Amino acid sequence: MDAAEIISCQFCGRYVFPFPGWGTYLQPYRFMRAVWEPEHRFFCGSLHFQCLREFEHRQAFRQEFGEIALTWGGEFSVEVHGEVHRMQRAGMGFINKIFHGERCVIHRNAHSDTWLVLEHDGPWYDLDAAQLEAIAEGRPLRSGDWAYKTVVPAECDRMALHASLPELLDQAGVLDLYEEALRTGDVEYEVFDYYPPKRILEYSVENVLPIPQEAYDFLREYARTYEPIDFDKLEENEEYL
């Protein structure tokens, strides 16, 4: 997979700017199968969540992703050139379901104070204890100030270091896919560095995560009563909900 493929959405083919809750990268080591395709190739690479919601086979995507995210993983079969291969993949461990709504489910990780909000149409959001505390206090659910790297399209080369985020996305031809985020997400964007030879942009972005309202409402009540994992008891194989 070359750089152009890595930064292009696996659904629409347009540039994906890594942006919490709006665009992400699915790692190849997840061994997620494109079960909706005749050859069942592995699905990895960048995607826009908006494109996923509009994807014809989004339910198949969501089911296959759920087999990874909501389990410990397991063995599966892959047929290559008429030969069946048995493979192992690791799950994410969000095995304890605490909510099922009209738009999403919420699962808690069995080994850490982290949660996964998984929309029925596919997009997902990872939450930690600090974010849960913010929800309990009625504050907006923000993504956190994380550092990212991306290879920008060639047409963004000369302006990547100094452009605002809307300018960069507009020049890349994907502003329409992020307009709602820029309008409602209270976005904080900072560029750290840019390496022209390989067009690598280093930056941080923080914004409000667009989780479904039903998830926010449930978590606001849940956060007031949940008990953090007792790691001493966890070693004794006790389960937590």
Secondary structure, DSSP 8 states (H G I E B T S, - for coil): --HHHHTBBTTT-SB---BTTTEEEE-GGG--B-TTSTT--B--EEEEHHHHHH-TTHHHHHHHHHHHHTS-EEEEEEEETTEEEEEEEE-----EEEEE-SSEEEEE-SSSSEEEEEETTS-EEEEEHHHHHHHHTT---B---EEEEEE--GGGGGGTTT--HHHHHHHTT-HHHHHHHHHHS--EEEEEEEEGGGTEEEEEEE-B----HHHHHHHHHHTTT-----HHHHTTT----
